[in-house]
């Protein structure tokens, strides 16, 4: 379970990137399936070549930024549909990633990585110390994202996602906002790929397949539990959702489910998280976001007045309106 939480925190970095495009920019970006592997491939190739792990991780992040810029340029300047632009970049990245690594799998177990000091002292997957370290680092990154979204540039990005025509009328370059957001998003995704590769001890060409679904599951699950009242809670919900997703997968494997069924389980989780609120099921279950209004002594909203029929018109009106 400790290992599942550690992976959940690392993949939470990826989920933050998906949150920026899926929720903030309202852009269906499929580039992440390729950019996560790109971050892992660049970091693994540089580490095996003898480069410093920090430099290799930053280089992997930069490669993800470039992938996001390419998708943004295809969409904004090439006038290609956003979904198709992401698919085109993702397909191209498959071949690029193979070129970077030179083979389908690059092992890192015998190389010095960012995880080597934690692994040598026996903290990885065995104690809560590594979990605390990952949690602090990921939470700091979350605060940086929160700060960025609260700046004028971040507010312009949010406005672009909410009402592009309106914010363009104020002179904002919406094309630039899209390119910037896609670059940051895929940079975070590539950073997660570089970290996960060093955590697992290898970079694999197929490690990015279905990542967009995992990111969406993290966003939807977390916000179903914590809500999204403000930026702080929305981004925190993304991290919580990433951990919840990994724990669900952990318990599913613990009860004996086939590992080959994990993608189907992920799809079912996303479908349920999307449909249950529409069916009104989650409204009957108190969630963490509602407990603040249900604490003892909290002021409850006044009940709606009972409708009564008017004696003169026969029209049903609320009691307060009479």
N, C-alpha and C positions, 0 to 999 in steps of 0.2 A: 504493500500500500504506500509506503514511503516513496518508492520508485515511481509509482503512478502520480503522486502529488508533485514530485520533482519534474517529471515530464509535463504535467499540466501547467506548471509555472513557466517552463521554457516555451511550450506551445502558446502560452498566454501572450508572449511577445508577437507571435504570428496573428493571434486573434485580435490584438490591438490594431494591426495593420488592416485586417479584414473589416474591423469596425469603422475605420476611417473612410473606406470606400463604400461599404455596404450601408452604413447608417448615416454617416456625416455627409458624404458626397452623393449618396443615392446612386452609386455607379456599380453595375454588376461586373466586377473585374475577375476574370479567370486567369490572369497572369500569374497569380500566386501559386498555382500548381507547378509552374516552371521556375519561378523566382526562388522558391524555398530550396529546390534542388541546386539552383545556381549558387546561392550562398554557401551551401554545404560543399559543392564541388570546388569552388574557388578556394575556400578555406582549407579543404583537404589537400588540394594540389599544392598550395603554398607551404603548408605544414610539412608534407612529405618531402618538399624541396629544401627544407631546413629553415624556413622563415619563422620569425617570431609569431606565436599563436595570436597575440593581440593584433599585430599587423595583418595576419591572415584573416581574422574575423572582420576587421574593418574593411578589408578588400572585398570580402564576400558581401558585406552590407552595401558597399559602393556598386557592386555588380547588380544587386537587386534594384538600386536606385536607377541605374541605366535602363534596366528592363522596364521599369515603370514609366520612365520618360518616353521610351519607344512606343509603348501602348498609348500614352497620352498624345503623342504626335500623330499616330495613326488615326486616332479618334478625332482630334481637334483640327489638325491641318489636312489630313487625308480624307476627312469626312466619312470615315468608316464607322459603322455601328459599334458602340462600346463593347458589346458582348463579343462581336466578331473580332474586334481589334485585340481583345484579351486572348481569344482562342488562337489567333495567328501568332502572337508573341509566344504563347505557351508552347505551341508546336515547334517553333523555331528554336526555343530554348532547349528542347530535348536533344537536338543534334549538337547545339553549342555546349551543353553540359557534358556530353560524351567526348567532345573534342578537348574540353578542359581537363577532364580526369584521365582520358586516354583509355579508359575501360569502364565497365558497368559498375564496379565496386572498388572503392579505395579504403583499405583498412588503416586505422589510426591508433590501434591499441599499443603499438610499440613506439609511438611518437609522443613528444611533449606537447600537450594541449592545455587549454585553460582549465580542464578538469583534472589534469594530472596531480596537482597538489592535494585536491580533495580526495582523489582516489587513493593516493599513497597513504594517507592517514586513516583510510577506511570509513570516510563519511558518506560517500556516494551510495545511495540506496540502502543504507544501514542505520543511519542516525538522523535525528531531526535537525542536526546542525546544518547540514547541506540544504535542507528545506528552508531553514531560516535565512541562510545566505542568499539563496535564489529568490526568496520572497522579498527581501529588502531591495535587491538589485532590480527586480521586475517592478516593484512598487515605485521606486525612484523613476524608472523609465515611464511608468504610468503618469506620475506627477508632471514630468516634462511634457508629455502629450497633452495633459490637461492645461498646462500653462500655455502651450502653443495655441490651443483652440480658443483660449480666452484673449489672445492678442488681436489686433485689428486684422492681421492676415488670416488668423484662424476664424474670426467672425465672418470674414469675406468668403472663406471656404464653406462655412456652414450655410451662409446665405445662398451660395451657388447651388448647394444641394437642395435647399428648401424652395427657392424660387429664382431660377437662373435669369429669366427675363427681367424681373424686378431689379436684381442687383446689377445687371448689365446696364440698366437705365441710369444708374448712379456712376457710371464710368469705370466699373470694375472689369478687368480682363478675365472673363470667366474661363477662357481657354487656358490661360496661365494658371488659374486656380486648380483646374482639373489635372494639368500636367504635374503641378507641384504635389498635389495630394496623392496621385498615383505613384510618384517617385518616393515619397515618404512611406506610403503604405508598403510598397514592395521592398523598400529598404529594411523595414521592420521584419517583413516576412523572411527576407534573405538572412538577416541577423539571427532569427530563430532557427533557420536551417543550419547555419554555421555552428550555433550552440548545440543543437540536437545531434549533429554529426559528431562533435567532440564528446558529447555525453555518451552516445551509443558506441563510439569507437569505430565508426565507419561512415562513409558517404556512399549512398546508393542512387543509381539513376532513377529508380522508381519510388523514392521516398516522398516525392511530392504529389503522387497520384491521390486525388481525393482530398487534398488539403483544404480546398475551398469549402467542402462540405463540413470538415471538422471545424473550420473557422466559423461558419454560419451556425453550427450546432452550439459552439461556445457562446456566441453572441446571443442567440435566441434563448438558450437555457438560462444563462446568467441574468438576462433582463427579465425573464419570466419570474425569477426569484427576487431580485433586488429592484427591478424597475429601472427607469431612466429619467428620474426627476430632473437631474442636472448632469453636467459633464462628469463631475467627480463620481457620481453613483453609476453612471452609464459605463464608464471605463472600468470601474471596479467590478461591475457585474460581468464584464467580459472576462476578466481574470478568474472570477469565481466560476463562471460557466466553463472555462477551460479545465479547471481542476475537477469540476463535477463530471465533465465528459470523460476524463481519464479514469475517475473512480468508477463510473458506470461500466466502462470497458473492463476495468480490473475485476469487478465483481461478476461481470458476465463470463469472463474467462475462468473465474474461480469456481463457478457452478458447473463448469464442464462444457460450455458452448464452444463450437468450432471456431478457431481464429479466423477461418476464411469467411465467417459470417459477420465480421465486425463492420464492414462497409454497409451491409444491409441494416444492421442495428443502428448505425449512425443515421442512415436515411430515415428510419422509422422514428428515431428520436426527434429529428428535425420536423418531420411531418406532424407528430403529436404536439410538439411545442408550438407549431403554427396553427393547428386546427382546434386544439382544446380551448384556447381563449375565445375563438369565434363561436364555439358551441356553448359558451358560458360555464364550462366545467370549472375552470380555475377561479371564477368569481365566487364559487361556493367554498373554496379552500383558502383560509387566511394565509397570506404570504408575508415574508419579512418586510416588504414595503408597506403593508397595511398595519403592522403592529404598533407603529407610532400613534395611529389614530384610535387604537383599541386598548391603550393602556388604562389602568384604573384612574378615574378622576378626569380623564380627557373629555373635552367638550364634544358631544356628538351633534351632528347636523340635525336641524329640525325636520321632523317628518313632513312629507308632502301632504297638503290639505286634502281631505276627502272631497271628491266632486259631488255636487248636489244639483238638482234640476231647478232652474229658475221658474218661479211661479208665473211670471208674466210672459216670457218668451219660450219657455220649455227647453232652452238650450242648457246643456250641462256645463257648469262653471265651478271652479274651486270655491270652497267656503270663504277663503280670504277675499275673493273678488266680489262677494255680495256685500 
